[in-house]
């Protein structure tokens, strides 16, 4: 997910970039997802891209509506949203941007701490909710023996620059690499003796939104 902010009056370049971590002023460019139902992947790809051109369409409200459409039928007592640092950042950000853009969430999610449902935060679960500790996705991947999702050309700090350079496909690939890695880490954590599942039965594509 990329957050992009309007330049504020009197805001220098460094401050402008820091604002990308704030749900109050930022904008969602894309949301990468893998959706599983009954053990099968039904959707995989990045919201926020135009189907014809595959470029990001910059319609934040449309992207958010697409996300909440995918969430229709989600049961907070049975289903789970998995992500790395989603408790404090990703889902918090999406909720704020939804309110700002007048988009009604299709499900009410609890943000209660010390729980693994409906939000399973791989960072929080790894640290057993020790709020003083932070472990990045890349570091946790190395600890568990997974290949990094970073390819040396695109990472979180360079997404904005890559967007300005028109490197939309690379951003989407980077986003989905992070999603796949997070999914693999989740399965390692919940069923460590089993091999990580692949995306059998799915095809990555531009999702509606």
MOKAMO-V608065 format. One record per residue. N is the residue number from 1. RES is the residue in one small letter. SS is DSSP state (helix for helix, strand for strand, loop for the rest). OMEGA is omega as a letter, one per 20 degrees, with the letter a starting at -180 (NA if undefined). Layout:
N|RES|SS|OMEGA, N|RES|SS|OMEGA
This chain:
1|x|loop|r, 2|x|loop|r, 3|x|strand|a, 4|x|loop|a, 5|x|loop|r, 6|x|loop|r, 7|x|loop|a, 8|x|loop|r, 9|x|loop|r, 10|x|loop|a, 11|x|loop|r, 12|x|loop|a, 13|x|helix|a, 14|x|helix|r, 15|x|helix|r, 16|x|helix|a, 17|x|helix|r, 18|x|helix|a, 19|x|helix|a, 20|x|helix|r, 21|x|helix|a, 22|x|loop|r, 23|x|loop|a, 24|x|loop|a, 25|x|loop|a, 26|x|loop|r, 27|x|loop|r, 28|x|strand|r, 29|x|loop|a, 30|x|loop|r, 31|x|strand|r, 32|x|strand|a, 33|x|strand|r, 34|x|strand|a, 35|x|strand|r, 36|x|strand|r, 37|x|strand|r, 38|x|loop|r, 39|x|loop|r, 40|x|strand|r, 41|x|strand|a, 42|x|strand|r, 43|x|strand|r, 44|x|strand|r, 45|x|strand|a, 46|x|strand|r, 47|x|strand|r, 48|x|loop|a, 49|x|strand|r, 50|x|loop|a, 51|x|loop|a, 52|x|loop|a, 53|x|loop|a, 54|x|loop|r, 55|x|loop|r, 56|x|strand|a, 57|x|loop|r, 58|x|loop|r, 59|x|loop|a, 60|x|helix|a, 61|x|helix|r, 62|x|helix|r, 63|x|helix|r, 64|x|helix|r, 65|x|helix|r, 66|x|helix|r, 67|x|helix|a, 68|x|helix|r, 69|x|helix|r, 70|x|helix|a, 71|x|loop|r, 72|x|loop|a, 73|x|loop|r, 74|x|loop|a, 75|x|loop|a, 76|x|loop|a, 77|x|loop|a, 78|x|loop|a, 79|x|loop|a, 80|x|loop|r, 81|x|strand|a, 82|x|strand|r, 83|x|strand|r, 84|x|loop|a, 85|x|loop|a, 86|x|helix|a, 87|x|helix|a, 88|x|helix|a, 89|x|helix|a, 90|x|helix|a, 91|x|helix|r, 92|x|helix|r, 93|x|helix|a, 94|x|helix|r, 95|x|helix|a, 96|x|helix|a, 97|x|helix|r, 98|x|helix|r, 99|x|helix|a, 100|x|helix|a, 101|x|loop|r, 102|x|loop|r, 103|x|loop|a, 104|x|loop|r, 105|x|loop|a, 106|x|loop|r, 107|x|loop|r, 108|x|loop|a, 109|x|loop|r, 110|x|loop|r, 111|x|loop|r, 112|x|loop|a, 113|x|loop|r, 114|x|loop|r, 115|x|loop|r, 116|x|loop|r, 117|x|loop|j, 118|x|loop|r, 119|x|strand|r, 120|x|strand|a, 121|x|strand|a, 122|x|helix|r, 123|x|helix|a, 124|x|helix|a, 125|x|helix|r, 126|x|helix|a, 127|x|loop|a, 128|x|loop|r, 129|x|loop|r, 130|x|loop|a, 131|x|loop|r, 132|x|loop|a, 133|x|loop|r, 134|x|loop|r, 135|x|loop|a, 136|x|loop|a, 137|x|helix|a, 138|x|helix|r, 139|x|helix|r, 140|x|helix|r, 141|x|helix|r, 142|x|helix|r, 143|x|helix|a, 144|x|helix|r, 145|x|loop|r, 146|x|loop|r, 147|x|loop|a, 148|x|loop|r, 149|x|loop|r, 150|x|loop|a, 151|x|loop|r, 152|x|loop|a, 153|x|loop|a, 154|x|loop|r, 155|x|loop|a, 156|x|helix|a, 157|x|helix|a, 158|x|helix|a, 159|x|helix|a, 160|x|helix|r, 161|x|helix|r, 162|x|helix|r, 163|x|helix|r, 164|x|helix|r, 165|x|loop|r, 166|x|loop|a, 167|x|loop|a, 168|x|helix|a, 169|x|helix|a, 170|x|helix|r, 171|x|helix|r, 172|x|helix|r, 173|x|helix|r, 174|x|helix|r, 175|x|helix|a, 176|x|helix|r, 177|x|helix|r, 178|x|helix|a, 179|x|helix|a, 180|x|helix|r, 181|x|helix|r, 182|x|helix|r, 183|x|helix|r, 184|x|helix|r, 185|x|helix|r, 186|x|helix|a, 187|x|helix|r, 188|x|helix|a, 189|x|helix|a, 190|x|helix|r, 191|x|loop|a, 192|x|loop|a, 193|x|loop|a, 194|x|loop|r, 195|x|loop|r, 196|x|loop|a, 197|x|loop|r, 198|x|loop|a, 199|x|loop|a, 200|x|loop|r, 201|x|loop|a, 202|x|loop|r, 203|x|loop|a, 204|x|loop|a, 205|x|loop|r, 206|x|loop|a, 207|x|loop|r, 208|x|loop|r, 209|x|loop|NA
